[in-house]
Amino acid sequence: MNEVTAIELYEKARRLHERGKLSRAEQFYRKAIKTNKRFAPAHNNLGNMLVDRNRLAEATRAYQDALAHAPGDPRVLNNLGNVLHLRGKSKEAVSLLYTALETDPDYLDALNNLGNALSSLGRFNEATAVYHKAIQLAPNFAQLHLNLGRTLMDSGKLEFAIDSFTQAITLDPNYAQAYYSRGNAFQDLGQFTDASESYQQALQINPSASIVHLALSGLKKYEDTDPHIAVMQNLLGTYRQDDPNRAMLCFALAKAYDDLREFDRSFHYLSEGNRLRSKQLDYDLENDRALVSTIEGLFGLSSCNFNSASDSDLPNIPIFVVGMPRSGTSLVEQILASHGHVYGAGELDTVNRSLRSSIRQGSTKNEAKLEEDILEMSVEQLRRTYFETLSTLNVPERYVVDKMPLNLLWVGFILKALPEAKIVHMKRCPRATCWSIYKQHFSTNELGFAYRLADIAGFYNLYSSLMCFWHARYPGRIYTLEYEELTESQEHETENLLEFCGLEWDPNCLSFHNTKRPVTTASAVQVRQKMYRGSSEKWKNYEKYLDPLLNTLAN
């Protein structure tokens, strides 16, 4: 009798779910489960409903309960894998999704989710192969072409990515996400007119897409008569005060009013956008203080004499460009990548992803410990992982630039694991750097310090102290390049940079703005322009608002 009742409750919940009545659906799914706790479909669909409501931790538990009562069910394995991927646990997700596909090799949703999880782990070749298999099964499924394009884009194959996005658009001419992604690919290639057209096509389909308005604002130089400003202001008024979409629009409007030199209005929007973004990320500077303290403590130990990693030949010599975000790291990469023997790989996450797993958090936020035996293994693992990354890139150039700025945290590890590596430290005026960070809505969630003036300055002070520590620990191994000196004496500073890296002179490095290559960072527009002076003075337009920043830097 209970089984029939549970099924009836489940069917009522499913109908409510399909009609979008999520609160009522949840009530009936839970009644069905209470009636029969072993009824796996109710647990599974409860998980689906919780995903729809963005309650991902609860959805995980629901799928785990479903799996306990239906072991090996590929649908449940797929759903659990997907929600773990959405929660940033992609390694666990990959294992579950492969298990689902062992039972049903042609399970399209599982193939799509597996491709997404592999791509997020940087396993782009595997992800590409999975998407191709899925496309063979469903060649007219536009989302598969979109996801393939995103993976190709992340792996630096932008022309192929554009082909995939265009195919998605051909299959679904109203696919706003595909237009947006194609716009991003065009922008990274420096094809700004094509990028702007793609963004505008996306907005014709979905006028409320805040992320597209933000992207388009970065390509425009606003004038008083630009109707886009009024469009964004009207859209801003439609969102709740705490809606994350407001943050993107605020950053876009701040850019517009900065162009118009209406600095008070610009800062009004910038302050609101940063407030919303800071609330969303809930950053705590003490976590980074603890991490830096741990690293300095470890590398300062007299007993810390573990050997450098084995010096088996790497496919390429890595050049790491480190420093604060917005300090000129993209400019230096563009200069180096203009050399005939250098490939610019952009911001590779290999080092951070490899070493973060070596951090073991203690019982409180302020307790982080790295054990020496784990560290030694991490150094060996980093070399193996980086060897795999370079092998996957498979580029003929002798040198590869990795310009992930916050690799500054891991300089000691890099020099232990990759003794042949070159470290270039890009340094810029603290006030200019911090202000440029505050103006930027970063696509990644990894820069939580970037949205409060005091946090930016606090992190800058941490960075400055740590770089002094690395210079003292590894004298002569790190080359510091001052941004302002580079803009004042371009040829001289470029000569010195190339000499440190072991590169002969190449005049193309002076005309870096003409180099055709993908640039995927927030500086994609700037590096297509000639070197110019004066950008480090722009913070002065907002000086009256910057006491929290300036006081923290001074201290």
C-alpha positions as CSV (number, residue, x, y, z in Angstrom):
1,M,0.0,0.0,0.0
2,N,2.9,2.4,0.9
3,E,4.5,1.7,-2.5
4,V,1.4,2.8,-4.4
5,T,1.1,5.9,-2.2
6,A,4.7,6.8,-2.7
7,I,4.3,6.5,-6.5
8,E,1.2,8.7,-6.4
9,L,3.0,11.3,-4.4
10,Y,6.0,11.1,-6.6
11,E,3.9,11.5,-9.8
12,K,2.2,14.6,-8.3
13,A,5.6,16.1,-7.4
14,R,6.9,15.4,-10.9
15,R,3.9,17.2,-12.5
16,L,4.4,20.2,-10.2
17,H,8.1,20.2,-11.0
18,E,7.4,20.2,-14.8
19,R,5.1,23.2,-14.3
20,G,7.8,25.1,-12.4
21,K,6.1,25.0,-9.0
22,L,9.3,24.0,-7.2
23,S,8.3,24.6,-3.6
24,R,5.2,22.5,-3.9
25,A,7.1,19.9,-5.9
26,E,9.7,19.6,-3.1
27,Q,7.0,19.1,-0.5
28,F,5.6,16.1,-2.4
29,Y,8.9,14.6,-3.2
30,R,9.7,14.6,0.5
31,K,6.3,13.1,1.3
32,A,7.0,10.3,-1.2
33,I,10.4,9.7,0.4
34,K,8.9,9.7,3.9
35,T,6.3,7.2,2.8
36,N,9.0,4.9,1.2
37,K,12.6,5.8,2.1
38,R,13.9,3.3,-0.4
39,F,12.1,4.9,-3.4
40,A,15.1,5.9,-5.4
41,P,13.3,7.9,-8.2
42,A,11.9,10.3,-5.5
43,H,15.4,10.9,-4.1
44,N,16.8,11.4,-7.6
45,N,14.1,13.8,-8.7
46,L,14.3,15.7,-5.5
47,G,18.0,16.2,-6.4
48,N,17.0,17.5,-9.8
49,M,14.6,20.0,-8.2
50,L,17.2,21.2,-5.7
51,V,19.7,21.8,-8.6
52,D,17.0,23.9,-10.2
53,R,16.9,25.9,-7.0
54,N,20.7,26.1,-6.8
55,R,20.8,24.2,-3.5
56,L,23.7,22.1,-4.7
57,A,24.8,20.6,-1.3
58,E,21.3,19.4,-0.6
59,A,21.0,18.0,-4.1
60,T,24.2,16.1,-3.6
61,R,22.8,14.4,-0.5
62,A,19.6,13.5,-2.4
63,Y,21.5,11.9,-5.3
64,Q,23.7,10.0,-2.8
65,D,20.5,8.7,-1.1
66,A,19.1,7.7,-4.5
67,L,22.4,5.9,-5.4
68,A,22.3,4.0,-2.1
69,H,18.9,2.5,-3.1
70,A,19.8,2.1,-6.8
71,P,23.5,1.2,-7.0
72,G,24.9,1.6,-10.5
73,D,22.0,3.4,-11.9
74,P,23.6,5.5,-14.7
75,R,21.0,8.3,-14.5
76,V,21.7,8.8,-10.8
77,L,25.5,8.5,-11.4
78,N,25.2,11.1,-14.1
79,N,23.2,13.5,-11.9
80,L,25.5,13.1,-8.9
81,G,28.5,13.6,-11.2
82,N,27.0,16.8,-12.7
83,V,26.2,18.4,-9.3
84,L,29.7,17.6,-8.0
85,H,31.2,19.3,-11.1
86,L,28.9,22.3,-10.4
87,R,30.3,22.4,-6.9
88,G,33.9,22.4,-8.1
89,K,34.6,18.7,-7.3
90,S,35.3,17.7,-10.9
91,K,37.7,14.9,-10.1
92,E,35.0,13.0,-8.2
93,A,32.5,13.9,-11.0
94,V,34.7,12.4,-13.7
95,S,35.0,9.1,-11.9
96,L,31.2,8.8,-11.5
97,L,30.5,9.8,-15.1
98,Y,32.9,7.3,-16.5
99,T,31.1,4.7,-14.3
100,A,27.7,5.8,-15.7
101,L,29.1,5.4,-19.3
102,E,30.4,1.9,-18.6
103,T,26.7,0.8,-18.2
104,D,25.4,3.0,-21.0
105,P,28.2,4.1,-23.4
106,D,25.9,6.2,-25.5
107,Y,24.3,8.1,-22.7
108,L,24.3,11.6,-24.2
109,D,23.8,13.6,-21.1
110,A,26.6,11.8,-19.3
111,L,29.0,12.4,-22.2
112,N,28.1,16.1,-22.2
113,N,28.6,16.4,-18.4
114,L,31.9,14.3,-18.6
115,G,33.2,16.7,-21.3
116,N,32.4,19.7,-19.1
117,A,34.1,18.1,-16.0
118,L,37.2,17.1,-18.0
119,S,37.5,20.6,-19.5
120,S,37.3,22.2,-16.1
121,L,40.3,20.0,-15.0
122,G,42.3,21.2,-18.0
123,R,42.1,17.8,-19.6
124,F,41.2,19.4,-22.9
125,N,42.2,16.6,-25.3
126,E,40.0,14.1,-23.4
127,A,37.1,16.5,-23.2
128,T,37.4,17.2,-27.0
129,A,37.3,13.5,-27.7
130,V,34.2,13.0,-25.5
131,Y,32.3,15.9,-27.2
132,H,33.2,14.5,-30.6
133,K,31.7,11.2,-29.7
134,A,28.6,12.9,-28.3
135,I,28.3,15.0,-31.6
136,Q,28.4,11.8,-33.6
137,L,25.4,10.5,-31.6
138,A,23.5,13.8,-31.8
139,P,25.0,16.1,-34.6
140,N,22.1,18.5,-34.4
141,F,22.4,19.2,-30.6
142,A,23.6,22.8,-30.6
143,Q,24.7,22.7,-26.9
144,L,27.3,20.1,-27.7
145,H,28.9,22.3,-30.3
146,L,28.9,25.2,-27.9
147,N,30.6,23.1,-25.2
148,L,33.1,21.8,-27.7
149,G,33.8,25.4,-28.8
150,R,34.4,26.5,-25.2
151,T,36.9,23.6,-24.6
152,L,38.7,24.4,-27.9
153,M,38.8,28.1,-26.8
154,D,40.3,27.2,-23.4
155,S,43.0,25.1,-25.0
156,G,43.9,28.0,-27.3
157,K,42.4,26.7,-30.5
158,L,40.4,29.8,-31.2
159,E,39.8,29.4,-34.9
160,F,38.4,25.9,-34.4
161,A,36.3,27.2,-31.4
162,I,34.8,29.9,-33.7
163,D,33.8,27.2,-36.1
164,S,32.1,25.2,-33.3
165,F,30.2,28.3,-32.1
166,T,29.2,29.1,-35.7
167,Q,27.9,25.6,-36.1
168,A,25.9,25.9,-32.8
169,I,24.4,29.2,-34.2
170,T,23.5,27.5,-37.5
171,L,21.6,24.8,-35.6
172,D,20.0,27.3,-33.3
173,P,19.9,30.9,-34.7
174,N,18.5,32.1,-31.4
175,Y,21.3,30.7,-29.3
176,A,22.5,33.8,-27.4
177,Q,25.2,32.0,-25.5
178,A,26.8,30.8,-28.7
179,Y,26.9,34.4,-30.0
180,Y,28.4,35.6,-26.7
181,S,31.1,32.8,-26.7
182,R,31.9,33.5,-30.4
183,G,32.3,37.2,-29.4
184,N,34.8,36.2,-26.7
185,A,36.8,34.2,-29.2
186,F,36.9,37.0,-31.7
187,Q,38.0,39.4,-28.9
188,D,40.8,37.1,-27.8
189,L,42.0,37.0,-31.4
190,G,42.0,40.8,-31.6
191,Q,39.1,40.9,-34.1
192,F,37.2,43.5,-32.1
193,T,34.7,44.5,-34.8
194,D,33.6,40.9,-35.2
195,A,33.5,40.5,-31.4
196,S,31.3,43.6,-31.1
197,E,28.9,42.3,-33.8
198,S,28.6,38.9,-32.0
199,Y,27.9,40.6,-28.7
200,Q,25.2,42.8,-30.3
201,Q,23.6,39.8,-31.9
202,A,23.5,38.1,-28.5
203,L,21.8,41.1,-27.0
204,Q,19.2,41.2,-29.8
205,I,18.2,37.7,-28.6
206,N,18.6,38.3,-24.9
207,P,18.6,42.0,-24.1
208,S,18.9,41.4,-20.4
209,A,22.2,39.4,-20.6
210,S,24.3,41.5,-18.2
211,I,27.5,39.5,-18.9
212,V,27.2,40.5,-22.6
213,H,26.6,44.2,-21.8
214,L,29.8,44.0,-19.7
215,A,31.8,42.4,-22.5
216,L,30.6,44.9,-25.0
217,S,31.4,47.8,-22.7
218,G,35.1,46.8,-22.8
219,L,35.2,47.3,-26.5
220,K,33.6,50.7,-26.6
221,K,34.9,54.2,-26.1
222,Y,31.7,55.9,-24.9
223,E,30.4,59.3,-25.9
224,D,27.5,61.3,-24.4
225,T,25.1,60.2,-27.1
226,D,25.7,56.5,-26.9
227,P,22.3,54.8,-26.3
228,H,23.9,51.8,-24.7
229,I,24.3,53.8,-21.4
230,A,20.5,54.4,-21.1
231,V,19.8,50.7,-22.0
232,M,22.1,49.5,-19.2
233,Q,20.7,52.0,-16.7
234,N,17.1,50.9,-17.5
235,L,18.1,47.3,-17.2
236,L,19.8,47.9,-13.8
237,G,16.5,49.2,-12.4
238,T,14.8,45.8,-13.1
239,Y,17.0,43.8,-10.8
240,R,16.8,43.3,-7.1
241,Q,19.4,45.1,-5.1
242,D,21.3,41.9,-4.3
243,D,21.1,40.3,-7.8
244,P,24.6,39.4,-9.0
245,N,23.6,40.7,-12.5
246,R,23.6,44.2,-11.0
247,A,27.4,43.8,-10.4
248,M,28.2,43.3,-14.0
249,L,26.0,46.2,-15.1
250,C,27.6,48.4,-12.5
251,F,31.1,47.7,-13.8
252,A,29.9,48.4,-17.3
253,L,28.3,51.7,-16.4
254,A,31.4,52.7,-14.4
255,K,33.5,52.1,-17.5
256,A,31.1,54.2,-19.6
257,Y,31.2,57.2,-17.2
258,D,35.0,56.9,-16.8
259,D,35.2,57.3,-20.6
260,L,33.0,60.4,-20.3
261,R,35.3,61.7,-17.5
262,E,32.3,61.8,-15.1
263,F,34.4,60.3,-12.3
264,D,31.9,60.8,-9.4
265,R,29.2,58.9,-11.3
266,S,31.7,56.3,-12.4
267,F,32.8,55.6,-8.8
268,H,29.2,55.4,-7.6
269,Y,28.6,52.5,-10.0
270,L,32.0,51.0,-9.3
271,S,31.5,51.0,-5.6
272,E,28.2,49.3,-5.9
273,G,29.5,46.7,-8.3
274,N,32.4,45.8,-6.0
275,R,30.1,45.7,-3.0
276,L,27.9,43.1,-4.7
277,R,30.8,41.1,-6.0
278,S,32.5,41.1,-2.6
279,K,29.3,39.9,-0.9
280,Q,29.0,37.1,-3.5
281,L,32.6,35.8,-2.9
282,D,32.8,36.3,0.8
283,Y,36.6,36.7,0.8
284,D,38.7,36.6,4.0
285,L,42.2,38.1,3.8
286,E,43.2,36.0,6.8
287,N,43.2,32.9,4.8
288,D,45.8,34.2,2.4
289,R,47.8,35.6,5.3
290,A,47.9,32.1,6.8
291,L,48.9,30.6,3.4
292,V,51.8,33.1,2.9
293,S,53.0,32.6,6.5
294,T,53.0,28.8,6.0
295,I,54.9,29.0,2.7
296,E,57.5,31.5,4.1
297,G,57.9,29.3,7.3
298,L,58.5,26.2,5.2
299,F,61.0,27.7,2.9
300,G,62.7,29.5,5.8
301,L,63.4,26.2,7.6
302,S,67.1,25.4,7.8
303,S,66.0,21.7,7.7
304,C,64.1,22.2,4.4
305,N,66.9,20.9,2.2
306,F,65.0,18.5,-0.1
307,N,66.5,18.1,-3.5
308,S,65.3,19.8,-6.7
309,A,63.2,17.6,-8.9
310,S,65.0,15.4,-11.4
311,D,66.3,17.3,-14.4
312,S,64.9,15.1,-17.1
313,D,64.4,17.3,-20.2
314,L,61.3,19.3,-20.5
315,P,59.8,19.7,-24.0
316,N,60.2,23.5,-23.6
317,I,61.8,26.0,-21.2
318,P,59.1,27.7,-19.2
319,I,59.1,31.5,-18.5
320,F,56.9,32.3,-15.6
321,V,55.6,35.9,-15.6
322,V,54.3,36.7,-12.1
323,G,53.1,39.7,-10.2
324,M,49.8,41.3,-9.1
325,P,46.9,41.2,-11.6
326,R,46.8,44.3,-13.8
327,S,50.5,45.0,-13.3
328,G,51.5,44.5,-16.9
329,T,51.9,40.7,-17.0
330,S,49.9,40.4,-20.2
331,L,52.1,43.1,-21.8
332,V,55.3,41.3,-21.0
333,E,53.8,38.0,-22.3
334,Q,52.9,39.7,-25.5
335,I,56.4,41.2,-25.9
336,L,58.0,37.8,-25.3
337,A,55.5,35.9,-27.5
338,S,56.5,38.3,-30.4
339,H,59.9,36.6,-30.4
340,G,60.4,33.9,-32.9
341,H,61.4,31.3,-30.3
342,V,58.7,31.9,-27.8
343,Y,55.1,30.7,-27.5
344,G,52.7,32.6,-25.2
345,A,50.5,30.0,-23.4
346,G,48.5,32.6,-21.4
347,E,47.4,31.9,-17.8
348,L,48.0,28.2,-17.2
349,D,46.4,26.8,-14.0
350,T,48.8,23.9,-13.8
351,V,51.0,25.1,-10.9
352,N,48.2,26.3,-8.7
353,R,46.0,23.2,-9.3
354,S,49.0,20.9,-8.6
355,L,50.1,22.6,-5.4
356,R,46.8,23.6,-3.8
357,S,46.2,20.0,-3.1
358,S,49.3,19.9,-0.9
359,I,47.7,22.4,1.5
360,R,46.0,20.8,4.5
361,Q,43.8,23.1,6.4
362,G,43.9,22.9,10.2
363,S,41.0,23.2,12.6
364,T,40.7,27.0,12.1
365,K,41.1,29.4,9.2
366,N,44.5,30.5,10.6
367,E,46.0,27.0,10.7
368,A,47.4,25.8,7.5
369,K,50.2,23.3,7.4
370,L,52.5,21.9,4.7
371,E,54.4,18.8,5.8
372,E,57.8,18.3,4.3
373,D,57.2,14.8,3.0
374,I,54.1,16.0,1.2
375,L,56.1,19.0,-0.1
376,E,58.8,16.7,-1.6
377,M,56.2,14.7,-3.3
378,S,54.5,17.9,-4.5
379,V,57.7,19.1,-6.1
380,E,58.0,15.8,-8.1
381,Q,54.3,15.9,-8.9
382,L,54.6,19.5,-10.2
383,R,57.4,18.6,-12.5
384,R,55.5,15.6,-13.9
385,T,52.3,17.6,-14.2
386,Y,54.0,20.5,-15.9
387,F,55.8,18.1,-18.3
388,E,52.3,16.8,-19.2
389,T,51.0,20.4,-19.8
390,L,53.9,21.3,-22.0
391,S,53.6,18.0,-23.9
392,T,49.9,18.7,-24.5
393,L,50.7,22.1,-25.8
394,N,53.0,20.5,-28.3
395,V,54.4,23.7,-29.7
396,P,57.7,23.9,-31.7
397,E,59.0,27.1,-29.9
398,R,61.8,26.4,-27.5
399,Y,60.3,28.7,-24.8
400,V,56.8,28.8,-23.4
401,V,55.4,31.7,-21.4
402,D,53.1,31.0,-18.5
403,K,51.7,34.3,-17.2
404,M,49.5,33.3,-14.4
405,P,50.1,36.3,-12.1
406,L,49.4,34.6,-8.8
407,N,52.1,31.9,-9.4
408,L,54.0,34.4,-7.3
409,L,52.8,32.3,-4.4
410,W,54.6,29.3,-5.7
411,V,58.0,30.7,-6.9
412,G,60.0,28.5,-4.5
413,F,58.1,25.4,-5.6
414,I,58.6,26.3,-9.2
415,L,62.4,26.8,-8.9
416,K,62.6,23.5,-7.0
417,A,60.5,21.5,-9.4
418,L,61.6,23.3,-12.6
419,P,65.2,24.5,-12.1
420,E,65.5,25.4,-15.8
421,A,62.6,27.9,-15.5
422,K,62.9,31.6,-15.8
423,I,61.0,33.8,-13.4
424,V,60.0,37.3,-14.5
425,H,58.4,39.5,-11.8
426,M,56.3,42.4,-13.1
427,K,56.1,45.3,-10.7
428,R,54.0,48.4,-11.1
429,C,53.1,51.4,-9.0
430,P,51.1,50.1,-6.0
431,R,48.3,52.7,-6.3
432,A,48.0,52.2,-10.0
433,T,48.0,48.4,-9.7
434,C,45.4,48.3,-6.9
435,W,43.1,50.9,-8.6
436,S,43.2,48.9,-11.9
437,I,42.2,45.8,-10.0
438,Y,39.3,47.6,-8.3
439,K,38.0,48.7,-11.7
440,Q,37.9,45.2,-13.1
441,H,35.1,42.6,-12.9
442,F,37.2,39.4,-13.2
443,S,35.6,36.3,-14.8
444,T,37.3,34.0,-12.3
445,N,36.2,33.6,-8.7
446,E,39.8,33.1,-7.5
447,L,40.5,36.8,-7.0
448,G,38.3,37.4,-4.0
449,F,40.5,40.1,-2.7
450,A,39.8,42.3,-5.7
451,Y,36.5,43.8,-4.6
452,R,37.3,45.8,-1.4
453,L,39.9,48.6,-1.4
454,A,41.3,47.5,2.0
455,D,41.5,43.9,0.9
456,I,43.3,44.8,-2.4
457,A,45.9,46.8,-0.5
458,G,46.2,44.1,2.2
459,F,46.8,41.5,-0.5
460,Y,49.3,43.8,-2.3
461,N,51.3,44.1,1.0
462,L,51.3,40.3,1.3
463,Y,52.5,40.0,-2.3
464,S,55.2,42.6,-1.8
465,S,56.5,40.9,1.4
466,L,56.5,37.5,-0.3
467,M,58.4,38.6,-3.4
468,C,61.1,40.2,-1.1
469,F,61.2,36.8,0.6
470,W,61.6,34.9,-2.7
471,H,64.3,37.3,-3.9
472,A,66.3,36.8,-0.7
473,R,65.8,33.0,-0.8
474,Y,66.7,32.7,-4.5
475,P,69.1,35.6,-5.3
476,G,69.7,36.1,-9.0
477,R,66.9,33.7,-10.0
478,I,64.1,36.3,-10.4
479,Y,64.1,39.2,-12.8
480,T,62.1,42.2,-11.7
481,L,60.8,44.4,-14.5
482,E,59.3,47.8,-13.6
483,Y,56.2,48.6,-15.6
484,E,56.8,52.4,-15.6
485,E,60.4,51.9,-16.7
486,L,59.3,49.6,-19.5
487,T,56.9,52.3,-20.8
488,E,59.6,55.0,-20.6
489,S,62.6,53.0,-22.0
490,Q,60.9,50.3,-24.1
491,E,63.9,49.1,-26.2
492,H,66.4,49.1,-23.3
493,E,64.1,47.2,-20.9
494,T,63.1,44.8,-23.6
495,E,66.8,44.0,-24.3
496,N,67.4,43.3,-20.6
497,L,64.3,41.1,-20.4
498,L,65.4,39.0,-23.4
499,E,68.9,38.7,-22.1
500,F,67.7,37.4,-18.7
501,C,65.5,34.8,-20.5
502,G,68.5,33.6,-22.6
503,L,67.0,35.0,-25.9
504,E,68.7,36.8,-28.7
505,W,67.4,40.2,-29.8
506,D,64.3,40.1,-32.0
507,P,63.0,43.5,-33.3
508,N,59.5,42.1,-33.4
509,C,59.4,42.4,-29.6
510,L,59.2,46.2,-30.1
511,S,56.1,46.0,-32.3
512,F,54.3,43.5,-30.1
513,H,51.0,45.1,-30.8
514,N,51.1,43.7,-34.3
515,T,51.6,40.1,-33.2
516,K,48.6,37.9,-34.1
517,R,48.0,35.5,-31.2
518,P,45.2,34.7,-28.7
519,V,45.1,36.9,-25.6
520,T,42.5,35.7,-23.1
521,T,43.0,38.0,-20.2
522,A,41.4,41.3,-19.2
523,S,44.2,43.1,-21.1
524,A,43.2,41.6,-24.5
525,V,42.4,45.1,-25.9
526,Q,45.4,46.9,-24.4
527,V,48.1,44.6,-25.7
528,R,46.9,45.3,-29.3
529,Q,47.9,48.9,-28.8
530,K,51.3,50.6,-28.9
531,M,53.2,51.2,-25.7
532,Y,51.8,54.3,-24.0
533,R,52.7,56.3,-20.9
534,G,50.4,57.7,-18.3
535,S,48.2,54.8,-17.4
536,S,49.7,54.6,-13.9
537,E,48.4,58.1,-13.1
538,K,44.7,57.4,-13.7
539,W,44.0,56.5,-10.1
540,K,44.4,60.2,-9.2
541,N,41.0,60.9,-10.8
542,Y,39.5,59.0,-7.9
543,E,42.0,59.9,-5.1
544,K,39.3,61.4,-2.8
545,Y,37.6,58.0,-2.6
546,L,40.7,55.9,-2.0
547,D,41.5,56.4,1.7
548,P,41.0,52.7,2.6
549,L,43.4,51.7,-0.1
550,L,46.0,54.4,0.4
551,N,46.1,54.1,4.2
552,T,46.5,50.3,4.1
553,L,49.3,50.6,1.5
554,A,51.0,53.1,3.7
555,N,50.8,50.8,6.7
